Amino acid sequence: MKHEPKISDRTVRSEVLAVEGLDIFYREAGNPGSPVIVLLHGFPASSHQYRNLIPALADRFHVVAMDYPGFGNSSMPDPAKYSYTFDKTAEVVEAFLAKKGLKRFGVFMQDYGGPVGFRILCRHPEWLEWLIIQNTNAYVQGFTPVWDGFRNALWKRRTPESEKPLNGFLELEAIKSVYLHGHKLPALISPDNWNMDFRYMDRQGARQIQMDFFYDYRTNVELYPKWQEFLRTQKPQTLIFWGQNDIFFTPEGGEAYLKDLPQAEIHRLDSGHFAVEDCLEYISSNIHRFFEKRLASR
């Protein structure tokens, strides 16, 4: 007798969708009839960073998390022929969401997910149902000293000399440190994270791609006032999780959101950049609670 695989709402499916001539890899779980949450990943990761959060949310939500072009399992066009910018990435993610038929959803944005998500939401505010922010920057006070080489050199003039000190961020030990810095219990963080990220980083052209993003990050700072205005005018119901020991973003960067979203709910976590790694249950349970609270207040 053959055993047939059983797919439940918590089963995570790995799919590929053709978008603008690219194969965009994504993970999906949950009942398609449930409220949607889109998870937007950060550097130096992929949708793999949400491998545990997806099934933790899938009992209540339809969860979708894609890999950006050049990241994870999605297509990686030659950087000499393809523009690796946050504008272009947001364009591809927007096209992905439209092709999937996702036109009303909650968004979980972490790190690079913020610059991608804010670009899309500013164009389509009607798509946003509610917002979850986790260590993604939208205020200049959010930068730690780690950014000095970006802000004071690379962004002012991109040369081999200004790039050289930043190449270290693309090596295994630096990627590992991003996952472990500020996390009190490293045993909760799988080494598969940095080993897999580095495997992708070791592909031909991958470091050039990431350096292109490093340089283009300056365009995000130019858009901070626009994103802040979006938050003030749209007033999305917002849940903030902020790892207080993030290597990249200061605690003040999390607090700054409250100026434009005074009604936002903020959770200050004794964690780092990838807070979902060691605060999974806390984050998941509060996402569930916050959503049900929203429904009850309608």
Sequence and secondary structure as in RCSB ss.txt:
>XXXX:A:sequence
MKHEPKISDRTVRSEVLAVEGLDIFYREAGNPGSPVIVLLHGFPASSHQYRNLIPALADRFHVVAMDYPGFGNSS
MPDPAKYSYTFDKTAEVVEAFLAKKGLKRFGVFMQDYGGPVGFRILCRHPEWLEWLIIQNTNAYVQGFTPVWDGF
RNALWKRRTPESEKPLNGFLELEAIKSVYLHGHKLPALISPDNWNMDFRYMDRQGARQIQMDFFYDYRTNVELYP
KWQEFLRTQKPQTLIFWGQNDIFFTPEGGEAYLKDLPQAEIHRLDSGHFAVEDCLEYISSNIHRFFEKRLASR
>XXXX:A:secstr
        TT  EEEEEEETTEEEEEEEES TTS EEEEE  TT  GGGGTTHHHHHTTTSEEEEE  TTSTTS 
   TTTS  SHHHHHHHHHHHHHHTT  SEEEEEETTHHHHHHHHHHH GGGEEEEEEES   SGGGB GGGHHI
IIIITT   HHHHGGGGGGGSHHHHHHHHHTT S GGGS THHHHHHHHHHTSTTHHHHHHHHHHHTHHHHHHHH
HHHHHHHHH   EEEEEETT SSB HHHHHTHHHH TT EEEEES  TTHHHHSHHHHHHHHHHHHHHHHHH 
